[in-house]
Structures are given as structure tokens and as C-alpha cells.
Amino acid sequence: MAEAVRDQAAASLSAARADGVRTVVLVLGCHAPLVALLAAAPWLVGKGVLTVGELAGATAAMTSGVEPALRATTGVLGSWGLQLGVVMQRLAESTQAFAQPTRLPEPPPITSRTQAVCDCTECT
């Protein structure tokens, strides 16, 4: 029972780590560029690099296009990674019995060619 509880706790920690990594990817890929764009907006509009409409369009594109796409990509890659991890673990468990080679017993010596082909009493 205690081993099952430890296994469940380890699985929960692994899931939490994966979710944390996914959150960091989303922040760096979606929110950080949006914050940078909005922070630079007064300078960009003031220097004439962007108009207010272009700034609104860029903001809308980042929030309605980039963020959902990155969120879906991290979700798909996360589920594939989980499936790959489970498959690799099951393969490791199932092949562990074959990890150490077993030595086969030596075959009995063959005294004549006919004995190698046939063990009947007519050939001997």
C-alpha cells in the first residue's frame, strides 16, 4: 500500500513539473512578446514605426492567433511525450528479463553423422 502511495505521489510530481514547463513555454512564447510590444507601443507609435491600427492588429494577432496555436502545440507535444514515456517504461520493464544473457546448456556430443540426422534404431 505504501509503495502505491509513493508511486502516485511521484506521478503527481512529474505531472506538476510537466505543467510548469508548459506554463513557462507559454509565458515566454506568448505573454512576454505581447508585454514587450505593449511596453514599446508609445515609442513605436511616437516615432511613426507603427500606427495605432497596426499596433491593435499586432496585439489581436498575438492574442487570438499565436497564443492558441502555441497552447495547442504544447498540449500535443506534452501528450505525445507522456505516451512516449509510458511506452519506453513498459518496454524497459518487459525487456528487463532479457537484460542478462542466459547460458544455454551444451548439447550432447554426436558420435556419427547418422545420429545427427536420425535417432531411429535402423540408422544406427
Contact map, one row per residue, 1 for C-alpha under 8 A:
1111100000000000000000000000000000000000000000000000000000000000000000000000000000000000000000000000000000000000000000000000
1111110000000000000000000000000000000000000000000000000000000000000000000000000000000000000000000000000000000000000000000000
1111111000000000000000000000000000000000000000000000000000000000000000000000000000000000000000000000000000000000000000000000
1111111100000000000000000000000000000000000000000000000000000000000000000000000000000000000000000000000000000000000000000000
1111111110000000000000000000000000000000000000000000000000000000000000000000000000000000000000000000000000000000000000000000
0111111111000000000000000000000000000000000000000000000000000000000000000000000000000000000000000000000000000000000000000000
0011111111100000000000000000000000000000000000000000000000000000000000000000000000000000000000000000000000000000000000000000
0001111111110000000000000000000000000000000000000000000000000000000000000000000000000000000000000000000000000000000000000000
0000111111111000000000000000000000000000000000000000000000000000000000000000000000000000000000000000000000000000000000000000
0000011111111100000000000000000000000000000000000000000000000000000000000000000000000000000000000000000000000000000000000000
0000001111111110000000000000000000000000000000000000000000000000000000000000000000000000000000000000000000000000000000000000
0000000111111111000000000000000000000000000000000000000000000000000000000000000000000000000000000000000000000000000000000000
0000000011111111100000000000000000000000000000000000000000000000000000000000000000000000000000000000000000000000000000000000
0000000001111111110000000000000000000000000000000000000000000000000000000000000000000000000000000000000000000000000000000000
0000000000111111111000000000000000000000000000000000000000000000000000000000000000000000000000000000000000000000000000000000
0000000000011111111100000000000000000000000000000000000000000000000000000000000000000000000000000000000000000000000000000000
0000000000001111111110000000000000000000000000000000000000000000000000000000000000000000000000000000000000000000000000000000
0000000000000111111111000000000000000000000000000000000000000000000000000000010000000000000000000000000000000000000000000000
0000000000000011111111100000000000000000000000000000000000000000000000000000000000000000000000000000000000000000000000000000
0000000000000001111111110000000000000000000000000000000000000000000000000000000000000000000000000000000000000000000000000000
0000000000000000111111111000000000000000000000000000000000000000000000000000000000000000000000000000000000000000000000000000
0000000000000000011111111100000000000000000000000000000000000000000000000100010000000000000000000000000000000000000000000000
0000000000000000001111111110000000000000000000000000000000000000000000000000000000000000000000000000000000000000000000000000
0000000000000000000111111111000000000000000000000000000000000000000000000000000000000000000000000000000000000000000000000000
0000000000000000000011111111100000000000000000000000000000000000000000000100000000000000000000000000000000000000000000000000
0000000000000000000001111111111000000000000000000000000000000000001001100000000000000000000000000000000000000000000000000000
0000000000000000000000111111111100000000000000000000000000000000000000000000000000000000000000000000000000000000000000000000
0000000000000000000000011111111110000000000000000000000000000000000000000000000000000000000000000000000000000000000000000000
0000000000000000000000001111111110000000000000000000000000000000001001000000000000000000000000000000000000000000000000000000
0000000000000000000000000111111111000000000000000000000000000110011001000000000000000000000000000000000000000000000000000000
0000000000000000000000000111111111100000000000000000000000000000000000000000000000000000000000000000000000000000000000000000
0000000000000000000000000011111111110000000000000000000000000000000000000000000000000000000000000000000000000000000000000000
0000000000000000000000000001111111111000000000000000000000000000000000000000000000000000000000000000000000000000000000000000
0000000000000000000000000000011111111100000000000000000000100110000000000000000000000000000000000000000000000000000000000000
0000000000000000000000000000001111111110000000000000000000000000000000000000000000000000000000000000000000000000000000000000
0000000000000000000000000000000111111111000000000000000000000000000000000000000000000000000000000000000000000000000000000000
0000000000000000000000000000000011111111100000000000000000100000000000000000000000000000000000000000000000000000000000000000
0000000000000000000000000000000001111111110000000000000000000000000000000000000000000000000000000000000000000000000000000000
0000000000000000000000000000000000111111110000000000000000000000000000000000000000000000000000000000000000000000000000000000
0000000000000000000000000000000000011111111100000000000000000000000000000000000000000000000000000000000000000000000000000000
0000000000000000000000000000000000001111111110000000001000000000000000000000000000000000000000000000000000000000000000000000
0000000000000000000000000000000000000111111111000000000000000000000000000000000000000000000000000000000000000000000000000000
0000000000000000000000000000000000000001111111100000000000000000000000000000000000000000000000000000000000000000000000000000
0000000000000000000000000000000000000001111111111100000000000000000000000000000000000000000000000000000000000000000000000000
0000000000000000000000000000000000000000111111111111000000000000000000000000000000000000000000000000000000000000000000000000
0000000000000000000000000000000000000000011111111000000000000000000000000000000000000000000000000000000000000000000000000000
0000000000000000000000000000000000000000001111111100000000000000000000000000000000000000000000000000000000000000000000000000
0000000000000000000000000000000000000000000111111110000000000000000000000000000000000000000000000000000000000000000000000000
0000000000000000000000000000000000000000000111111110000000000000000000000000000000000000000000000000000000000000000000000000
0000000000000000000000000000000000000000000110111111111000000000000000000000000000000000000000000000000000000000000000000000
0000000000000000000000000000000000000000000010011111111000000000000000000000000000000000000000000000000000000000000000000000
0000000000000000000000000000000000000000000010000111111100000000000000000000000000000000000000000000000000000000000000000000
0000000000000000000000000000000000000000000000000111111110000000000000000000000000000000000000000000000000000000000000000000
0000000000000000000000000000000000000000000000000111111111000000000000000000000000000000000000000000000000000000000000000000
0000000000000000000000000000000000000000100000000111111111100000000000000000000000000000000000000000000000000000000000000000
0000000000000000000000000000000000000000000000000001111111110000000000000000000000000000000000000000000000000000000000000000
0000000000000000000000000000000000000000000000000000111111111000000000000000000000000000000000000000000000000000000000000000
0000000000000000000000000000000000000000000000000000011111111100000000000000000000000000000000000000000000000000000000000000
0000000000000000000000000000000001001000000000000000001111111110000000000000000000000000000000000000000000000000000000000000
0000000000000000000000000000000000000000000000000000000111111111100000000000000000000000000000000000000000000000000000000000
0000000000000000000000000000000000000000000000000000000011111111110000000000000000000000000000000000000000000000000000000000
0000000000000000000000000000010001000000000000000000000001111111111000000000000000000000000000000000000000000000000000000000
0000000000000000000000000000010001000000000000000000000000111111111100000000000000000000000000000000000000000000000000000000
0000000000000000000000000000000000000000000000000000000000011111111100000000000000000000000000000000000000000000000000000000
0000000000000000000000000000000000000000000000000000000000011111111110000000000000000000000000000000000000000000000000000000
0000000000000000000000000000010000000000000000000000000000001111111111000000000000000000000000000000000000000000000000000000
0000000000000000000000000100110000000000000000000000000000000111111111100000000000000000000000000000000000000000000000000000
0000000000000000000000000000000000000000000000000000000000000011111111110000000000000000000000000000000000000000000000000000
0000000000000000000000000000000000000000000000000000000000000000111111111000000000000000000000000000000000000000000000000000
0000000000000000000000000100110000000000000000000000000000000000011111111100000000000000000000000000000000000000000000000000
0000000000000000000000000100000000000000000000000000000000000000001111111110000000000000000000000000000000000000000000000000
0000000000000000000000000000000000000000000000000000000000000000000111111111000000000000000000000000000000000000000000000000
0000000000000000000000000000000000000000000000000000000000000000000011111111100000000000000000000000000000000000000000000000
0000000000000000000001001000000000000000000000000000000000000000000001111111110000000000000000000000000000000000000000000000
0000000000000000000000000000000000000000000000000000000000000000000000111111111000000000000000000000000000000000000000000000
0000000000000000000000000000000000000000000000000000000000000000000000011111111100000000000000000000000000000000000000000000
0000000000000000000000000000000000000000000000000000000000000000000000001111111110000000000000000000000000000000000000000000
0000000000000000010001000000000000000000000000000000000000000000000000000111111111000000000000000000000000000000000000000000
0000000000000000000000000000000000000000000000000000000000000000000000000011111111100000000000000000000000000000000000000000
0000000000000000000000000000000000000000000000000000000000000000000000000001111111110000000000000000000000000000000000000000
0000000000000000000000000000000000000000000000000000000000000000000000000000111111111000000000000000000000000000000000000000
0000000000000000000000000000000000000000000000000000000000000000000000000000011111111100000000000000000000000000000000000000
0000000000000000000000000000000000000000000000000000000000000000000000000000001111111110000000000000000000000000000000000000
0000000000000000000000000000000000000000000000000000000000000000000000000000000111111111000000000000000000000000000000000000
0000000000000000000000000000000000000000000000000000000000000000000000000000000011111111100000000000000000000000000000000000
0000000000000000000000000000000000000000000000000000000000000000000000000000000001111111110000000000000000000000000000000000
0000000000000000000000000000000000000000000000000000000000000000000000000000000000111111111000000000000000000000000000000000
0000000000000000000000000000000000000000000000000000000000000000000000000000000000011111111100000000000000000000000000000000
0000000000000000000000000000000000000000000000000000000000000000000000000000000000001111111110000000000000000000000000000000
0000000000000000000000000000000000000000000000000000000000000000000000000000000000000111111111000000000000000000000000000000
0000000000000000000000000000000000000000000000000000000000000000000000000000000000000011111111100000000000000000000000000000
0000000000000000000000000000000000000000000000000000000000000000000000000000000000000001111111110000000000000000000000000000
0000000000000000000000000000000000000000000000000000000000000000000000000000000000000000111111111000000000000000000000000000
0000000000000000000000000000000000000000000000000000000000000000000000000000000000000000011111111000000000000000000000000000
0000000000000000000000000000000000000000000000000000000000000000000000000000000000000000001111111110000000000000000000000000
0000000000000000000000000000000000000000000000000000000000000000000000000000000000000000000111111110000000000000000000000000
0000000000000000000000000000000000000000000000000000000000000000000000000000000000000000000011111111000000000000000000000000
0000000000000000000000000000000000000000000000000000000000000000000000000000000000000000000000111111100000000000000000000000
0000000000000000000000000000000000000000000000000000000000000000000000000000000000000000000000111111100000000000000000000000
0000000000000000000000000000000000000000000000000000000000000000000000000000000000000000000000001111110000000000000000000000
0000000000000000000000000000000000000000000000000000000000000000000000000000000000000000000000000111111000000000000000000000
0000000000000000000000000000000000000000000000000000000000000000000000000000000000000000000000000001111100000000000000000000
0000000000000000000000000000000000000000000000000000000000000000000000000000000000000000000000000000111110000000000000000000
0000000000000000000000000000000000000000000000000000000000000000000000000000000000000000000000000000011111000000000000000000
0000000000000000000000000000000000000000000000000000000000000000000000000000000000000000000000000000001111100000000000000000
0000000000000000000000000000000000000000000000000000000000000000000000000000000000000000000000000000000111110000000000000000
0000000000000000000000000000000000000000000000000000000000000000000000000000000000000000000000000000000011111000000000000000
0000000000000000000000000000000000000000000000000000000000000000000000000000000000000000000000000000000001111100000000000000
0000000000000000000000000000000000000000000000000000000000000000000000000000000000000000000000000000000000111110000000000000
0000000000000000000000000000000000000000000000000000000000000000000000000000000000000000000000000000000000011111101100000000
0000000000000000000000000000000000000000000000000000000000000000000000000000000000000000000000000000000000001111101000000000
0000000000000000000000000000000000000000000000000000000000000000000000000000000000000000000000000000000000000111111100000000
0000000000000000000000000000000000000000000000000000000000000000000000000000000000000000000000000000000000000111111110000000
0000000000000000000000000000000000000000000000000000000000000000000000000000000000000000000000000000000000000001111111100011
0000000000000000000000000000000000000000000000000000000000000000000000000000000000000000000000000000000000000111111111100011
0000000000000000000000000000000000000000000000000000000000000000000000000000000000000000000000000000000000000101111111100000
0000000000000000000000000000000000000000000000000000000000000000000000000000000000000000000000000000000000000000111111100000
0000000000000000000000000000000000000000000000000000000000000000000000000000000000000000000000000000000000000000011111110010
0000000000000000000000000000000000000000000000000000000000000000000000000000000000000000000000000000000000000000011111111011
0000000000000000000000000000000000000000000000000000000000000000000000000000000000000000000000000000000000000000000001111111
0000000000000000000000000000000000000000000000000000000000000000000000000000000000000000000000000000000000000000000000111111
0000000000000000000000000000000000000000000000000000000000000000000000000000000000000000000000000000000000000000000000011111
0000000000000000000000000000000000000000000000000000000000000000000000000000000000000000000000000000000000000000011001111111
0000000000000000000000000000000000000000000000000000000000000000000000000000000000000000000000000000000000000000011000111111
